[in-house]
């Protein structure tokens, strides 16, 4: 990857066109996936800040599939066969070559995207918090971890439970009241969609960064962090400028997040 310093008049769309990235959304997701927590961006970008620019063919327009693109590390979708790490054999777990994807998804949509693990996070367009996943469909298939760490359990289309289980997205913007928004009542409408059906675990498709889930209340749930990268430390969160973070990510109450992180750190000590 490379960095680009945002100049006056730039937008995610203009920068994506400049570097031949597929589109503005791809650029935003790539940056947010690889940047530290304090550098997350929303739809608006700030002059003087660096944007991470992908150089991998999977993120670029009209890019030919190269040998390098085919040799992605395990835990990332590529045109070659992907494998999960399992502590024991599982006759129901199938791994196939990439020749397409579920529903209206295509292999190109998933190419270069990471599979989601239990310690990943999701977001709701009507919520304010970012819960982790709770894998219940299996306990033996992992991405990028041979030691069997539960954090790296592969998330499948039927893994609908979240951590925390109660009010996982905090308040719900679809439930305004005189005293503010009412708590989230998470109620998934069916399975995860836009999943990758060429890698199955216990007969279920795997969830990737492009997967989506609808809530019966009306919210759309997408992947915020796939979980296969280092997490921001409590110190980084404490030092982050809350006003800047609110600009980057307007749906998040960053001061409340800082308070929660500080409380957890103090409790740990």
C-alpha positions as CSV (number, residue, x, y, z in Angstrom):
1,X,0.0,0.0,0.0
2,X,1.0,3.6,-0.2
3,X,-0.1,6.9,1.4
4,X,-1.7,10.0,-0.1
5,X,-1.9,13.3,1.6
6,X,-5.4,14.8,1.2
7,X,-5.4,18.2,-0.6
8,X,-8.1,20.9,-0.8
9,X,-10.8,19.8,-3.3
10,X,-10.0,16.1,-2.9
11,X,-12.8,13.6,-2.3
12,X,-12.8,9.8,-1.8
13,X,-14.2,9.5,-5.4
14,X,-11.5,11.8,-6.9
15,X,-8.7,10.0,-5.1
16,X,-10.0,6.6,-6.1
17,X,-10.1,7.7,-9.7
18,X,-6.6,9.2,-9.4
19,X,-5.2,5.9,-8.3
20,X,-7.5,3.7,-10.4
21,X,-9.2,2.2,-7.3
22,X,-12.5,0.5,-8.1
23,X,-14.6,3.1,-6.3
24,X,-14.8,5.4,-3.4
25,X,-16.4,2.8,-1.1
26,X,-13.6,0.3,-1.8
27,X,-11.0,3.0,-0.9
28,X,-12.8,3.9,2.3
29,X,-13.1,0.2,3.4
30,X,-9.5,-0.5,2.5
31,X,-8.2,2.5,4.5
32,X,-10.4,1.8,7.5
33,X,-9.3,-1.9,7.5
34,X,-5.6,-1.1,7.5
35,X,-5.4,2.2,9.5
36,X,-5.1,2.7,13.3
37,X,-8.4,3.4,15.1
38,X,-7.6,7.1,15.4
39,X,-7.4,7.5,11.6
40,X,-10.8,6.0,10.6
41,X,-12.7,8.0,8.0
42,X,-16.3,8.5,7.1
43,X,-17.6,9.7,3.8
44,X,-15.9,13.0,4.3
45,X,-12.1,13.4,4.4
46,X,-9.9,16.0,6.0
47,X,-7.2,18.1,4.3
48,X,-3.8,17.2,5.6
49,X,-4.6,13.7,6.6
50,X,-3.1,10.6,4.9
51,X,-5.3,8.1,3.0
52,X,-4.0,4.5,2.6
53,X,-4.1,3.6,-1.1
54,X,-4.3,-0.1,-2.1
55,X,-1.9,-1.4,-4.7
56,X,-3.2,-5.0,-4.8
57,X,-4.8,-5.8,-8.2
58,X,-8.0,-7.0,-6.5
59,X,-8.8,-3.4,-5.4
60,X,-8.0,-1.7,-8.8
61,X,-9.9,-1.1,-12.0
62,X,-9.3,-3.3,-15.0
63,X,-6.5,-5.1,-13.2
64,X,-5.3,-8.4,-14.5
65,X,-5.2,-11.3,-12.0
66,X,-1.5,-11.8,-11.3
67,X,0.4,-14.7,-9.7
68,X,0.9,-12.5,-6.6
69,X,-2.8,-11.9,-6.3
70,X,-3.4,-15.7,-6.5
71,X,-1.0,-16.3,-3.6
72,X,-2.9,-14.4,-0.9
73,X,-2.3,-15.6,2.6
74,X,-4.8,-18.0,4.2
75,X,-7.7,-16.0,5.7
76,X,-8.2,-13.9,2.5
77,X,-10.2,-14.7,-0.5
78,X,-8.2,-15.3,-3.7
79,X,-8.6,-17.3,-6.9
80,X,-6.7,-20.2,-5.4
81,X,-8.1,-22.7,-2.9
82,X,-8.5,-21.3,0.6
83,X,-8.2,-23.5,3.7
84,X,-9.2,-23.0,7.3
85,X,-7.1,-24.4,10.1
86,X,-8.8,-27.1,12.1
87,X,-7.7,-28.9,15.2
88,X,-9.6,-32.0,14.1
89,X,-11.0,-33.4,10.9
90,X,-14.5,-32.4,9.9
91,X,-16.3,-34.3,7.1
92,X,-18.9,-31.5,6.8
93,X,-16.3,-28.7,6.3
94,X,-15.7,-28.2,2.6
95,X,-13.2,-26.0,0.8
96,X,-13.6,-25.4,-2.9
97,X,-11.9,-23.3,-5.6
98,X,-13.1,-19.8,-6.2
99,X,-15.5,-19.8,-9.2
100,X,-18.3,-17.6,-7.9
101,X,-20.1,-16.6,-4.7
102,X,-23.5,-16.8,-3.1
103,X,-26.7,-15.0,-4.3
104,X,-25.9,-12.0,-6.4
105,X,-22.3,-11.9,-5.2
106,X,-19.5,-12.6,-7.7
107,X,-16.0,-13.9,-7.2
108,X,-14.7,-10.4,-8.1
109,X,-16.7,-9.0,-5.2
110,X,-15.0,-11.2,-2.7
111,X,-11.5,-11.3,-4.3
112,X,-8.9,-9.7,-2.0
113,X,-11.4,-9.5,0.9
114,X,-10.7,-11.0,4.3
115,X,-12.8,-13.7,5.9
116,X,-14.3,-12.5,9.2
117,X,-13.3,-14.0,12.6
118,X,-14.9,-14.0,16.0
119,X,-13.0,-11.0,17.3
120,X,-14.0,-8.9,14.3
121,X,-16.7,-6.2,14.7
122,X,-19.8,-5.3,12.8
123,X,-21.8,-2.1,12.5
124,X,-25.4,-1.1,12.0
125,X,-26.4,2.0,10.0
126,X,-28.9,2.8,12.7
127,X,-26.7,2.1,15.7
128,X,-23.8,3.6,17.6
129,X,-21.6,0.8,18.8
130,X,-19.5,-2.0,17.2
131,X,-20.1,-5.4,18.8
132,X,-18.0,-8.5,18.2
133,X,-19.2,-11.8,16.8
134,X,-20.2,-14.9,18.8
135,X,-19.5,-18.0,16.7
136,X,-22.0,-20.8,17.5
137,X,-22.1,-22.8,14.3
138,X,-18.8,-24.7,15.0
139,X,-15.8,-24.6,17.4
140,X,-13.0,-26.1,15.3
141,X,-12.3,-24.0,12.1
142,X,-10.0,-21.0,12.4
143,X,-8.5,-18.4,10.0
144,X,-4.8,-17.6,10.4
145,X,-4.4,-19.3,13.7
146,X,-3.1,-22.9,14.2
147,X,-3.3,-22.7,18.0
148,X,-7.1,-22.8,18.2
149,X,-7.5,-19.3,19.7
150,X,-11.3,-18.7,19.8
151,X,-10.7,-15.1,18.7
152,X,-10.0,-16.5,15.2
153,X,-13.0,-18.8,14.8
154,X,-14.4,-18.4,11.3
155,X,-17.7,-16.6,11.2
156,X,-20.4,-18.3,9.0
157,X,-23.7,-17.2,7.6
158,X,-25.6,-18.7,10.5
159,X,-23.6,-17.0,13.2
160,X,-26.1,-14.4,14.2
161,X,-25.2,-13.9,17.9
162,X,-23.2,-10.8,18.9
163,X,-21.0,-9.8,21.9
164,X,-22.5,-8.2,23.9
165,X,-25.8,-10.0,23.4
166,X,-28.0,-7.3,24.9
167,X,-28.3,-3.9,23.0
168,X,-25.2,-4.8,20.9
169,X,-25.4,-1.6,18.8
170,X,-26.2,0.7,21.8
171,X,-29.1,3.1,20.9
172,X,-31.2,2.8,17.8
173,X,-31.8,5.8,15.5
174,X,-35.1,4.2,14.3
175,X,-36.5,4.5,17.9
176,X,-36.5,8.3,18.7
177,X,-38.2,9.4,21.9
178,X,-38.6,12.5,24.0
179,X,-35.6,11.4,26.1
180,X,-33.4,10.4,23.2
181,X,-33.0,7.2,21.2
182,X,-34.3,4.0,22.7
183,X,-32.0,0.9,23.1
184,X,-31.2,-1.4,20.3
185,X,-33.4,-4.5,20.1
186,X,-31.3,-6.6,17.7
187,X,-33.4,-9.0,15.7
188,X,-31.6,-10.5,12.6
189,X,-33.8,-11.2,9.6
190,X,-32.5,-14.5,8.4
191,X,-28.9,-15.4,7.6
192,X,-26.0,-13.2,6.6
193,X,-26.1,-12.4,2.8
194,X,-23.4,-11.8,0.2
195,X,-21.5,-14.7,1.8
196,X,-18.8,-16.7,0.1
197,X,-20.2,-20.1,-0.9
198,X,-16.9,-21.6,-2.2
199,X,-15.6,-22.1,1.3
200,X,-18.1,-23.9,3.6
201,X,-17.9,-24.8,7.2
202,X,-20.4,-27.4,8.5
203,X,-22.2,-26.7,5.3
204,X,-22.5,-23.0,5.9
205,X,-21.0,-20.2,3.7
206,X,-18.2,-18.0,5.2
207,X,-18.7,-14.4,6.0
208,X,-16.3,-11.9,4.3
209,X,-15.9,-8.1,4.5
210,X,-18.7,-7.6,2.0
211,X,-21.3,-9.6,3.8
212,X,-24.5,-8.0,5.0
213,X,-27.3,-8.8,7.5
214,X,-30.7,-7.0,7.9
215,X,-32.4,-6.4,11.2
216,X,-36.2,-6.7,11.4
217,X,-36.2,-3.3,13.0
218,X,-34.9,-1.8,9.8
219,X,-31.1,-1.5,10.3
220,X,-28.5,-2.8,7.8
221,X,-25.6,-4.5,9.4
222,X,-22.2,-4.7,7.7
223,X,-18.6,-5.6,8.6
224,X,-16.7,-2.9,10.5
225,X,-13.5,-4.9,11.2
226,X,-12.8,-8.4,9.9
227,X,-10.6,-9.1,13.0
228,X,-7.5,-10.3,11.2
229,X,-5.3,-7.3,12.1
230,X,-3.9,-5.8,15.3
231,X,-6.3,-3.9,17.5
232,X,-5.8,-0.3,18.8
233,X,-4.5,-0.2,22.3
234,X,-6.3,1.5,25.2
235,X,-3.5,4.1,25.2
236,X,-4.1,4.9,21.6
237,X,-7.8,5.3,22.2
238,X,-7.2,7.5,25.3
239,X,-4.9,9.9,23.4
240,X,-7.2,10.2,20.3
241,X,-8.9,13.5,19.7
242,X,-12.6,12.9,20.3
243,X,-13.7,15.8,18.0
244,X,-11.6,14.4,15.1
245,X,-13.0,10.9,15.6
246,X,-16.5,12.2,15.6
247,X,-15.8,13.8,12.2
248,X,-14.3,10.6,10.8
249,X,-17.1,8.4,12.2
250,X,-20.2,10.5,13.0
251,X,-22.4,7.5,14.1
252,X,-20.1,6.7,17.0
253,X,-20.1,8.4,20.4
254,X,-16.3,8.4,20.7
255,X,-16.2,10.1,24.1
256,X,-18.4,7.3,25.5
257,X,-16.1,4.7,23.8
258,X,-13.0,6.4,25.4
259,X,-14.8,6.2,28.8
260,X,-15.5,2.5,28.4
261,X,-11.9,1.8,27.4
262,X,-10.5,3.7,30.3
263,X,-12.9,2.0,32.7
264,X,-11.8,-1.4,31.4
265,X,-8.1,-0.5,31.7
266,X,-8.6,0.7,35.3
267,X,-10.5,-2.4,36.2
268,X,-7.8,-4.6,34.7
269,X,-5.2,-2.9,37.0
